[in-house]
Amino acid sequence: MKILILAITPLLFSYVNAEDLNFNTTKLNDIKAIQVDKLEIEIPIPTKKLIVQENHDYISGEIKEFHLLAQTAKKLIYTHADTEKKFKDFLTKWTPILNKAGLKPTKTEYKHTLGFQHYDSDEGYVLRDFWADKLNYDALASSEIYKLQHELITSLKKNNMPTIAAFRINNDYVRPTFKLYYRTKYNENPDHEIRLRLLKKGNDIDYAILEKAGVNIIRKDRTFSMVYIGKELGFVTRFGKSAEAIKIKIEEYKKFLKENDKEFLGSKIIEFDEPVYEYTHAVNLYFYQ
């Protein structure tokens, strides 16, 4: 069996947080893409349990070096690259991917090891990403990783959010995982943008409340971990010294949410068997940010 894979040059890893950066001013010239080389190799299929995906409509492959792995924010993609040459390698890889998503590359900027590629879309689309490394799966089982990837890609497709690229990550800094890139509609408020998201706050999730509220749950990963598609979910816990006090807490928080243009989804009151620091009750509250 023949499989086409991307040829990628090994380089070093670094990571930045897009939310802490100002992406409003870039005035460098565009950098044009070069065609990505492909290698054709023969590989055996060891058993029927290994699932091989064929005829998929997204770009796939393996990435070993993190400077070639795009981060997404606003109407741009970006990376951390030690040199401008490495940033050009990044652009070589990602310009065809943007084009496949129907996004028009515009301005680029390379400053202080950060490289940015802006893009436009006449239809208001943007590229977003989803890391799978925080989900619960057997990282040593390739078939399990594939099944999880396929599950998420299928859910995105059903929600009219096509996957544009899916890359397996093979790097010593992280366990074997993958990252998906998909297209969705842009929203000025990132919390309100419809995305593939993970809810994992350290507490068990009250699934019944979220299902009743109509949250689009994609995967009940664990009792404390959930994948969903939609706006950003918020979760807080409040404590009270009586049943009456906890009800007041709920109403106060509902008022706070309304005043801050957030949508209350539901709550669950918990009564303690014994008081905890004089508190007898708690309440879990869910809302859209």
C-alpha positions as CSV (number, residue, x, y, z in Angstrom):
1,M,0.0,0.0,0.0
2,K,1.3,3.5,-0.9
3,I,0.8,6.5,1.4
4,L,1.8,10.1,0.7
5,I,3.3,11.9,3.7
6,L,4.7,15.5,4.0
7,A,8.4,15.9,4.3
8,I,9.1,18.2,7.3
9,T,12.5,19.5,8.5
10,P,13.2,19.0,12.2
11,L,13.5,22.2,14.3
12,L,13.0,23.4,17.9
13,F,9.9,23.9,20.0
14,S,8.4,27.0,21.7
15,Y,4.9,28.1,22.5
16,V,3.0,31.4,23.0
17,N,-0.4,32.5,24.2
18,A,-2.4,34.3,21.5
19,E,-4.7,36.0,24.0
20,D,-1.9,38.1,25.5
21,L,-0.8,39.6,22.2
22,N,-1.8,42.6,20.1
23,F,-2.5,41.5,16.6
24,N,-3.9,44.8,15.2
25,T,-0.9,46.2,13.4
26,T,1.1,44.4,10.7
27,K,2.6,46.0,7.6
28,L,5.2,43.6,6.2
29,N,5.1,42.2,2.7
30,D,3.4,38.9,2.0
31,I,5.6,35.9,1.7
32,K,4.6,33.6,-1.1
33,A,4.3,29.8,-0.6
34,I,6.5,27.1,-2.0
35,Q,5.0,23.8,-2.9
36,V,5.4,21.2,-0.1
37,D,7.4,18.1,-1.1
38,K,5.8,14.7,-0.7
39,L,7.4,11.3,-0.2
40,E,5.8,8.1,-1.5
41,I,6.6,5.0,0.6
42,E,5.4,1.5,0.9
43,I,4.1,0.4,4.3
44,P,2.6,-2.8,5.5
45,I,-0.8,-3.1,7.2
46,P,0.0,-5.2,10.3
47,T,-3.5,-6.2,11.3
48,K,-7.2,-5.4,10.5
49,K,-7.4,-3.5,13.8
50,L,-5.3,-0.7,12.3
51,I,-7.7,1.7,10.7
52,V,-6.4,3.5,7.6
53,Q,-8.3,6.6,6.5
54,E,-8.7,7.0,2.8
55,N,-10.2,9.7,0.5
56,H,-10.6,12.2,3.3
57,D,-11.1,15.8,2.3
58,Y,-8.7,17.5,4.6
59,I,-4.9,17.8,4.7
60,S,-3.2,15.3,7.0
61,G,0.2,14.2,8.1
62,E,2.6,14.2,11.0
63,I,4.4,17.2,12.6
64,K,7.5,16.8,14.7
65,E,8.6,20.4,15.1
66,F,6.4,22.9,16.9
67,H,7.3,25.9,14.8
68,L,5.5,24.3,11.9
69,L,2.3,23.8,14.0
70,A,0.0,26.9,13.6
71,Q,-1.7,28.6,16.5
72,T,-4.9,30.4,15.7
73,A,-6.3,33.7,16.9
74,K,-8.7,36.4,15.6
75,K,-8.2,36.5,11.8
76,L,-4.7,35.1,11.7
77,I,-2.4,32.2,12.4
78,Y,1.0,32.5,14.1
79,T,4.0,30.6,15.3
80,H,7.2,31.0,17.3
81,A,10.3,30.5,15.1
82,D,13.9,31.2,16.0
83,T,14.7,32.5,12.6
84,E,13.0,34.2,9.7
85,K,13.9,31.2,7.5
86,K,11.9,29.0,9.9
87,F,9.0,31.3,9.6
88,K,9.2,31.1,5.8
89,D,9.0,27.3,6.2
90,F,5.9,27.8,8.3
91,L,4.3,29.9,5.6
92,T,5.3,27.3,3.0
93,K,3.3,24.7,4.9
94,W,0.3,26.9,5.9
95,T,-0.5,29.0,2.8
96,P,-2.0,26.0,0.9
97,I,-4.0,25.1,4.0
98,L,-5.4,28.6,4.3
99,N,-6.3,28.5,0.6
100,K,-8.0,25.2,1.1
101,A,-10.1,26.7,3.8
102,G,-11.2,29.5,1.4
103,L,-9.1,32.1,3.4
104,K,-7.0,34.7,1.5
105,P,-3.6,35.2,3.0
106,T,-2.8,39.0,3.4
107,K,-0.2,40.6,5.6
108,T,2.7,38.8,7.3
109,E,5.0,39.9,10.1
110,Y,8.0,38.5,11.8
111,K,9.2,40.2,15.0
112,H,11.1,39.0,18.1
113,T,10.8,35.3,17.0
114,L,7.0,35.6,16.5
115,G,5.6,35.1,13.0
116,F,2.1,36.1,12.0
117,Q,0.0,35.4,8.9
118,H,-3.2,37.4,8.5
119,Y,-6.0,36.4,6.2
120,D,-9.4,37.6,4.9
121,S,-12.6,35.9,4.1
122,D,-15.5,37.3,2.1
123,E,-17.9,35.0,3.9
124,G,-16.6,35.7,7.4
125,Y,-14.9,32.4,8.0
126,V,-11.9,31.8,10.3
127,L,-9.6,28.9,11.1
128,R,-9.6,27.5,14.6
129,D,-7.7,24.6,16.2
130,F,-8.3,21.9,18.8
131,W,-5.6,20.1,20.8
132,A,-6.5,16.6,21.8
133,D,-3.7,16.1,24.4
134,K,-6.0,17.0,27.4
135,L,-8.4,14.2,26.5
136,N,-8.4,10.8,28.1
137,Y,-7.0,8.1,25.7
138,D,-4.3,5.5,25.5
139,A,-1.4,7.4,23.9
140,L,0.3,4.2,23.0
141,A,-2.6,2.8,21.0
142,S,-2.5,4.3,17.5
143,S,-5.9,2.9,16.6
144,E,-7.5,4.5,19.7
145,I,-6.0,7.9,18.8
146,Y,-7.4,7.5,15.2
147,K,-10.9,6.6,16.5
148,L,-10.9,9.7,18.7
149,Q,-9.8,11.9,15.8
150,H,-12.4,10.4,13.5
151,E,-15.1,11.0,16.1
152,L,-14.3,14.7,16.5
153,I,-13.9,15.2,12.7
154,T,-17.3,13.6,12.1
155,S,-18.9,15.8,14.7
156,L,-17.4,18.9,13.2
157,K,-18.7,17.9,9.8
158,K,-22.2,17.4,11.1
159,N,-22.1,20.9,12.6
160,N,-21.1,22.5,9.2
161,M,-17.6,23.1,10.6
162,P,-15.4,21.2,8.1
163,T,-12.0,20.0,9.1
164,I,-9.3,21.6,7.0
165,A,-6.2,19.8,8.4
166,A,-5.5,17.1,11.0
167,F,-1.9,16.5,12.2
168,R,-0.5,13.8,14.4
169,I,2.0,15.3,16.8
170,N,5.2,13.3,17.3
171,N,7.4,15.3,19.7
172,D,9.3,14.3,22.9
173,Y,7.7,17.2,24.8
174,V,4.2,15.8,24.6
175,R,2.6,12.4,24.6
176,P,1.4,11.2,21.2
177,T,-1.6,13.2,20.2
178,F,-3.2,15.2,17.3
179,K,-4.4,18.7,16.5
180,L,-7.4,19.5,14.3
181,Y,-7.9,22.7,12.3
182,Y,-11.4,23.5,11.2
183,R,-13.4,26.4,9.8
184,T,-16.1,28.3,11.6
185,K,-17.8,31.8,11.5
186,Y,-15.9,34.7,13.0
187,N,-17.4,36.5,16.1
188,E,-15.9,39.6,17.6
189,N,-16.4,38.1,21.0
190,P,-14.2,34.9,21.2
191,D,-16.4,33.5,24.0
192,H,-19.4,33.6,21.6
193,E,-17.7,32.1,18.6
194,I,-19.0,28.6,17.8
195,R,-16.0,26.3,18.4
196,L,-15.0,22.8,19.3
197,R,-14.2,23.2,23.0
198,L,-13.2,21.3,26.2
199,L,-14.9,21.8,29.6
200,K,-12.5,20.5,32.3
201,K,-12.6,22.5,35.5
202,G,-11.5,19.9,38.0
203,N,-15.0,19.1,39.2
204,D,-17.4,16.4,38.0
205,I,-19.7,17.8,35.3
206,D,-23.5,17.8,35.9
207,Y,-24.3,16.4,32.5
208,A,-28.1,16.4,33.0
209,I,-28.1,20.2,33.5
210,L,-26.1,20.8,30.3
211,E,-28.2,18.4,28.3
212,K,-31.4,20.0,29.5
213,A,-30.0,23.4,28.5
214,G,-29.3,22.2,25.0
215,V,-25.6,22.2,25.1
216,N,-24.2,20.4,22.0
217,I,-22.2,17.7,23.8
218,I,-19.8,15.8,21.5
219,R,-18.1,13.5,23.9
220,K,-18.5,12.7,27.6
221,D,-14.8,12.1,27.9
222,R,-14.9,11.5,31.7
223,T,-17.1,12.5,34.6
224,F,-14.9,15.7,34.8
225,S,-14.1,16.2,31.1
226,M,-16.4,17.0,28.2
227,V,-16.0,18.0,24.6
228,Y,-18.7,20.2,23.1
229,I,-19.4,22.6,20.2
230,G,-20.7,26.0,21.0
231,K,-20.0,29.2,22.9
232,E,-17.6,29.2,25.9
233,L,-19.1,27.5,29.0
234,G,-18.6,29.0,32.4
235,F,-18.7,27.1,35.7
236,V,-18.5,28.3,39.3
237,T,-19.3,26.9,42.8
238,R,-20.8,29.0,45.6
239,F,-21.2,28.0,49.3
240,G,-23.9,28.8,51.8
241,K,-24.5,28.3,55.5
242,S,-28.1,27.2,55.0
243,A,-30.6,26.1,52.3
244,E,-32.0,29.7,52.3
245,A,-28.6,31.2,52.0
246,I,-27.7,29.1,49.0
247,K,-30.9,30.1,47.2
248,I,-30.0,33.7,47.7
249,K,-26.5,33.0,46.2
250,I,-28.2,31.6,43.1
251,E,-30.4,34.6,42.6
252,E,-27.4,37.0,43.2
253,Y,-25.3,35.1,40.6
254,K,-28.2,35.1,38.1
255,K,-28.4,38.9,38.5
256,F,-24.6,39.2,38.0
257,L,-24.8,37.1,34.8
258,K,-27.6,39.2,33.4
259,E,-25.8,42.5,34.1
260,N,-22.8,41.2,32.3
261,D,-24.6,39.8,29.2
262,K,-24.0,36.2,30.2
263,E,-26.6,33.4,29.8
264,F,-27.5,31.3,32.9
265,L,-28.0,27.6,32.0
266,G,-28.7,25.9,35.2
267,S,-27.6,25.0,38.7
268,K,-27.4,22.0,41.2
269,I,-27.6,22.4,44.9
270,I,-25.5,20.1,47.1
271,E,-26.2,19.5,50.8
272,F,-23.3,18.4,52.9
273,D,-23.6,15.4,55.3
274,E,-21.6,17.5,57.8
275,P,-20.9,21.3,57.8
276,V,-17.6,22.3,56.2
277,Y,-16.2,25.5,57.8
278,E,-19.8,26.3,58.9
279,Y,-21.1,25.8,55.3
280,T,-23.9,23.3,54.9
281,H,-24.7,23.7,51.2
282,A,-23.0,24.4,47.9
283,V,-24.3,25.1,44.4
284,N,-22.7,24.4,41.0
285,L,-23.8,27.1,38.4
286,Y,-23.4,26.8,34.7
287,F,-23.6,29.6,32.1
288,Y,-22.4,30.8,28.8
289,Q,-19.6,33.4,29.0
